[in-house]
Every structure is written in structure tokens, then in C-alpha cells.
Amino acid sequence: SEVCIRARHGHPSLVTAHKPSSTGAESFRDVRTGLFFRSNVDDIRMILFTSPSPGDGKSTTIANMAISIAQSGKRVVLVDADFRRPRIHRYFNEENSPGMLDVLSGEKSLPESIRPSILQDNLFLLTTGGRPANPGELVTSQAFRDLLATLKEQFDYVLIDSPPVLPVSDPVTIASIVDGVY
């Protein structure tokens, strides 16, 4: 059945997909409600998720938030901008390529690189597509800014996973582009 197929996809920590009646899933719905309220007031639709240190759970949090928002019927693209330790493809049992690097290099188009999630309708993934030689320069590029602007035009919400803020400056750079930071 479709439920069995979906259950085999995605990391077990994606409680919003695998255990939608759980307290954890309800907590994500509560945060989603707050986000929708702010979004309606201030047009906050492109949101960066970061944390102080590695291992704080930001990738788990953003993946569950993306699923929760998609469950409400909104079109969401989950962007992995953690070029140092990409994780999003693993959470959804996907390949990392094609991804953002393929788009920025011109090797693939954006529609070729965004993939719908098998786990959840209305959820789309844009993985890193690999690891660049200099991630800090990539996130400051005009091409990166333009790509995010295009995504914001095409989706109701753009959620961006980034590296932790203490070890590297990437999240601070990305924060200057987005509508909000979690």
C-alpha cells in the first residue's frame, strides 16, 4: 500500500511523516501555526534554519518543519545549503545529485535539480549536489542569491538548511538574504 511505501522512505526522526499523531509532530504543527501567523503579517516565506554548533538537530528540525508545512497544503522547497556537511538527501533517502551545485555551474537546470519528495506531497528537495571547494564564496555569489529569489517566486515556502553559525560564517551570509531565521 502507499502507506507502506512512504514508511520505507525517510529517516525515522521524521516524526511528522512517520508518527503524525505523536506529541513531537504536534509540536511541529504548533511552530508551523506561529510561522503562518507571522508569514501572513510580514510575508516571511524564505527561512534559514541554523544552530550554534554541529549536532544540535537543525537538519532534523527543518526536515520536520518542511513536512509539516507541506501537510497543510503549501508548496515547500527544502534547500540544503550546508555544503560542508550535507544531510537533507540522507533524511529523505535521496541521492545528493543533481543539486544546487549543478544548477549554479550551469550543468543542470533548476527544474532538473529539484525533486518531489516521495515521502510527502507538496514537498520538494534541492540538495547541495556535492561539496564545493569554497562554500563561503558560493553563498556570497549573486548566482546563489538569484537562485533563492527564483525559488521564492515558485514556492509558498523556501526552507534553507545551513551549517552551524559558530564554526563558519555561511549562515550569517545567508541570513542577510532571507526573510527570517530559526
C-alpha positions as a Markdown table, in Angstrom:
| # | Residue | x | y | z |
|---|---|---|---|---|
| 1 | Ser | 0.0 | 0.0 | 0.0 |
| 2 | Glu | 1.0 | 3.7 | -0.3 |
| 3 | Val | 1.4 | 4.0 | 3.4 |
| 4 | Cys | 4.0 | 1.1 | 3.5 |
| 5 | Ile | 5.9 | 2.6 | 0.5 |
| 6 | Arg | 6.0 | 6.0 | 2.3 |
| 7 | Ala | 7.1 | 4.5 | 5.6 |
| 8 | Arg | 10.2 | 3.0 | 4.0 |
| 9 | His | 11.2 | 6.4 | 2.8 |
| 10 | Gly | 12.8 | 8.9 | 5.1 |
| 11 | His | 14.7 | 8.9 | 8.3 |
| 12 | Pro | 12.9 | 7.6 | 11.4 |
| 13 | Ser | 13.4 | 11.0 | 13.1 |
| 14 | Leu | 10.9 | 12.5 | 10.6 |
| 15 | Val | 8.0 | 12.2 | 13.1 |
| 16 | Thr | 5.8 | 14.5 | 11.2 |
| 17 | Ala | 5.7 | 11.8 | 8.4 |
| 18 | His | 6.0 | 8.6 | 10.3 |
| 19 | Lys | 4.1 | 9.4 | 13.5 |
| 20 | Pro | 1.8 | 12.3 | 12.7 |
| 21 | Ser | -0.3 | 11.7 | 15.8 |
| 22 | Ser | 2.7 | 11.9 | 18.2 |
| 23 | Thr | 3.5 | 14.7 | 20.6 |
| 24 | Gly | 6.6 | 15.6 | 18.5 |
| 25 | Ala | 4.5 | 16.0 | 15.4 |
| 26 | Glu | 2.1 | 18.2 | 17.3 |
| 27 | Ser | 4.9 | 20.4 | 18.4 |
| 28 | Phe | 5.9 | 21.0 | 14.8 |
| 29 | Arg | 2.3 | 21.9 | 14.0 |
| 30 | Asp | 2.4 | 24.4 | 16.8 |
| 31 | Val | 5.5 | 26.0 | 15.4 |
| 32 | Arg | 4.0 | 25.9 | 11.9 |
| 33 | Thr | 0.9 | 27.8 | 13.2 |
| 34 | Gly | 3.1 | 30.5 | 14.6 |
| 35 | Leu | 5.1 | 30.7 | 11.3 |
| 36 | Phe | 1.9 | 31.0 | 9.3 |
| 37 | Phe | 0.7 | 33.8 | 11.5 |
| 38 | Arg | 4.0 | 35.7 | 11.1 |
| 39 | Ser | 4.1 | 34.9 | 7.4 |
| 40 | Asn | 0.6 | 36.5 | 6.9 |
| 41 | Val | 1.6 | 39.6 | 8.7 |
| 42 | Asp | 5.2 | 40.1 | 7.4 |
| 43 | Asp | 5.4 | 38.0 | 4.3 |
| 44 | Ile | 8.0 | 35.7 | 5.9 |
| 45 | Arg | 8.3 | 32.8 | 3.4 |
| 46 | Met | 12.1 | 32.2 | 2.9 |
| 47 | Ile | 13.5 | 31.0 | 6.2 |
| 48 | Leu | 17.0 | 29.9 | 7.2 |
| 49 | Phe | 17.5 | 27.2 | 9.9 |
| 50 | Thr | 20.7 | 27.2 | 11.8 |
| 51 | Ser | 22.1 | 26.4 | 15.2 |
| 52 | Pro | 25.2 | 27.3 | 17.3 |
| 53 | Ser | 27.0 | 24.0 | 16.9 |
| 54 | Pro | 27.1 | 20.8 | 14.9 |
| 55 | Gly | 24.7 | 18.1 | 16.2 |
| 56 | Asp | 22.1 | 20.5 | 17.6 |
| 57 | Gly | 19.4 | 19.0 | 15.5 |
| 58 | Lys | 18.8 | 21.7 | 12.9 |
| 59 | Ser | 18.5 | 19.3 | 10.0 |
| 60 | Thr | 16.0 | 17.2 | 11.8 |
| 61 | Thr | 14.0 | 20.3 | 12.8 |
| 62 | Ile | 14.0 | 21.8 | 9.3 |
| 63 | Ala | 13.0 | 18.4 | 7.7 |
| 64 | Asn | 10.1 | 18.0 | 10.1 |
| 65 | Met | 9.0 | 21.6 | 9.6 |
| 66 | Ala | 9.1 | 21.2 | 5.8 |
| 67 | Ile | 6.9 | 18.1 | 6.0 |
| 68 | Ser | 4.5 | 19.8 | 8.4 |
| 69 | Ile | 4.1 | 22.8 | 6.2 |
| 70 | Ala | 3.6 | 20.6 | 3.1 |
| 71 | Gln | 1.0 | 18.6 | 5.0 |
| 72 | Ser | -1.0 | 21.8 | 5.3 |
| 73 | Gly | -1.2 | 22.0 | 1.5 |
| 74 | Lys | 1.5 | 24.7 | 1.0 |
| 75 | Arg | 4.2 | 24.1 | -1.7 |
| 76 | Val | 7.5 | 23.9 | 0.1 |
| 77 | Val | 11.1 | 23.5 | -1.2 |
| 78 | Leu | 13.7 | 22.3 | 1.3 |
| 79 | Val | 17.1 | 23.6 | 0.3 |
| 80 | Asp | 20.3 | 22.1 | 1.6 |
| 81 | Ala | 22.8 | 24.9 | 1.8 |
| 82 | Asp | 25.1 | 23.1 | 4.3 |
| 83 | Phe | 27.8 | 22.5 | 1.7 |
| 84 | Arg | 30.2 | 21.4 | 4.5 |
| 85 | Arg | 28.0 | 18.5 | 5.9 |
| 86 | Pro | 25.0 | 18.0 | 3.6 |
| 87 | Arg | 22.3 | 16.0 | 5.3 |
| 88 | Ile | 18.9 | 16.6 | 3.7 |
| 89 | His | 19.4 | 13.9 | 1.0 |
| 90 | Arg | 20.0 | 11.4 | 3.7 |
| 91 | Tyr | 16.9 | 12.3 | 5.7 |
| 92 | Phe | 14.8 | 11.6 | 2.6 |
| 93 | Asn | 16.9 | 8.6 | 1.2 |
| 94 | Glu | 17.7 | 10.5 | -2.0 |
| 95 | Glu | 20.9 | 11.0 | -4.0 |
| 96 | Asn | 22.7 | 14.2 | -3.4 |
| 97 | Ser | 23.0 | 14.9 | -7.2 |
| 98 | Pro | 21.7 | 16.7 | -9.1 |
| 99 | Gly | 21.5 | 19.6 | -6.8 |
| 100 | Met | 22.4 | 23.2 | -6.3 |
| 101 | Leu | 26.0 | 23.0 | -7.5 |
| 102 | Asp | 24.8 | 21.5 | -10.8 |
| 103 | Val | 22.4 | 24.5 | -11.2 |
| 104 | Leu | 25.0 | 27.1 | -10.2 |
| 105 | Ser | 27.6 | 25.6 | -12.6 |
| 106 | Gly | 25.1 | 25.5 | -15.5 |
| 107 | Glu | 25.3 | 21.7 | -15.9 |
| 108 | Lys | 21.6 | 21.2 | -15.0 |
| 109 | Ser | 18.5 | 23.4 | -14.9 |
| 110 | Leu | 16.7 | 24.2 | -11.7 |
| 111 | Pro | 13.7 | 22.1 | -12.7 |
| 112 | Glu | 16.1 | 19.2 | -13.4 |
| 113 | Ser | 17.6 | 19.5 | -10.0 |
| 114 | Ile | 14.6 | 20.0 | -7.8 |
| 115 | Arg | 12.9 | 16.7 | -7.0 |
| 116 | Pro | 9.5 | 16.0 | -5.4 |
| 117 | Ser | 9.7 | 14.1 | -2.1 |
| 118 | Ile | 8.3 | 10.6 | -2.3 |
| 119 | Leu | 7.6 | 10.9 | 1.4 |
| 120 | Gln | 5.2 | 13.9 | 1.3 |
| 121 | Asp | 3.1 | 15.6 | -1.3 |
| 122 | Asn | 3.8 | 19.4 | -1.9 |
| 123 | Leu | 7.4 | 18.9 | -0.6 |
| 124 | Phe | 10.3 | 19.4 | -3.0 |
| 125 | Leu | 14.0 | 18.9 | -2.3 |
| 126 | Leu | 17.0 | 20.8 | -3.6 |
| 127 | Thr | 20.2 | 19.1 | -2.3 |
| 128 | Thr | 23.7 | 20.5 | -2.4 |
| 129 | Gly | 24.7 | 18.4 | -5.3 |
| 130 | Gly | 28.1 | 17.9 | -3.8 |
| 131 | Arg | 30.7 | 19.8 | -1.9 |
| 132 | Pro | 32.3 | 22.9 | -3.4 |
| 133 | Ala | 35.9 | 23.9 | -2.9 |
| 134 | Asn | 34.9 | 27.1 | -1.2 |
| 135 | Pro | 31.4 | 27.1 | 0.3 |
| 136 | Gly | 31.8 | 30.6 | 1.9 |
| 137 | Glu | 32.3 | 32.1 | -1.6 |
| 138 | Leu | 29.5 | 30.2 | -3.1 |
| 139 | Val | 26.8 | 31.5 | -0.6 |
| 140 | Thr | 28.0 | 35.1 | -1.2 |
| 141 | Ser | 27.6 | 34.8 | -5.0 |
| 142 | Gln | 25.0 | 36.6 | -7.0 |
| 143 | Ala | 24.1 | 33.3 | -8.6 |
| 144 | Phe | 23.2 | 31.9 | -5.2 |
| 145 | Arg | 21.0 | 35.0 | -4.4 |
| 146 | Asp | 19.3 | 34.7 | -7.8 |
| 147 | Leu | 18.6 | 31.0 | -7.3 |
| 148 | Leu | 16.9 | 31.7 | -3.9 |
| 149 | Ala | 14.9 | 34.5 | -5.4 |
| 150 | Thr | 13.7 | 32.2 | -8.1 |
| 151 | Leu | 12.7 | 29.6 | -5.6 |
| 152 | Lys | 10.7 | 32.2 | -3.6 |
| 153 | Glu | 8.7 | 33.0 | -6.7 |
| 154 | Gln | 7.9 | 29.3 | -7.4 |
| 155 | Phe | 7.1 | 28.1 | -3.9 |
| 156 | Asp | 4.9 | 29.1 | -1.0 |
| 157 | Tyr | 7.8 | 28.5 | 1.4 |
| 158 | Val | 11.6 | 28.1 | 1.0 |
| 159 | Leu | 13.3 | 26.5 | 4.0 |
| 160 | Ile | 17.1 | 26.6 | 4.0 |
| 161 | Asp | 19.3 | 24.3 | 6.0 |
| 162 | Ser | 22.7 | 25.8 | 6.7 |
| 163 | Pro | 25.9 | 24.9 | 8.7 |
| 164 | Pro | 26.1 | 25.9 | 12.4 |
| 165 | Val | 26.8 | 29.5 | 13.0 |
| 166 | Leu | 29.8 | 29.3 | 15.4 |
| 167 | Pro | 32.3 | 27.4 | 13.3 |
| 168 | Val | 31.6 | 29.1 | 9.9 |
| 169 | Ser | 30.2 | 32.4 | 8.5 |
| 170 | Asp | 27.9 | 30.8 | 5.9 |
| 171 | Pro | 24.7 | 31.2 | 7.9 |
| 172 | Val | 25.4 | 34.9 | 8.7 |
| 173 | Thr | 25.8 | 35.5 | 4.9 |
| 174 | Ile | 22.6 | 33.6 | 4.1 |
| 175 | Ala | 20.7 | 35.3 | 6.9 |
| 176 | Ser | 21.1 | 38.7 | 5.1 |
| 177 | Ile | 19.2 | 37.2 | 2.1 |
| 178 | Val | 16.2 | 35.5 | 3.8 |
| 179 | Asp | 13.0 | 36.7 | 5.5 |
| 180 | Gly | 13.6 | 35.0 | 8.8 |
| 181 | Val | 16.0 | 32.8 | 10.8 |
| 182 | Tyr | 15.1 | 29.9 | 13.1 |
